[in-house]
């Protein structure tokens, strides 16, 4: 449904095809261009959920602005992908600079310090082993 909708997705000059949607198990990542309307996407997802009897958890939605620093700042400050669109609802997280968002196990975002993100995870694993939580069960 999303692929044949008005959602145009994201394309860079080096990409042969545009990125629109990536799905794995119960995770969905949708790529929106500056001309796409978040509310149109929400309507498409609502229709899809009705048709498939699935549930989309809008409260877990997170947005990572992509583009020039000015464009990203504008999205963060106005909560709009395009100046003529309605703002993105407040219950949806728009990632600011240096804020990591987890997508399929990877931590993504603008100006995210990957060493900081992964050092925290590595420290948690080390603590589990040091505290005897290293039992491996089949």
Secondary structure, DSSP 8 states (H G I E B T S, - for coil): --TTSS---B--TT-SS-B-EEEETTEEEE---TTS-HHHHHHHHHHHHHHHT----GGG-EEE--S-HHHHHHHHHH--SSTTS----TTSEEE-TT--EEETTEEE-TT--HHHHHHHHHHHHHHHHHTT------
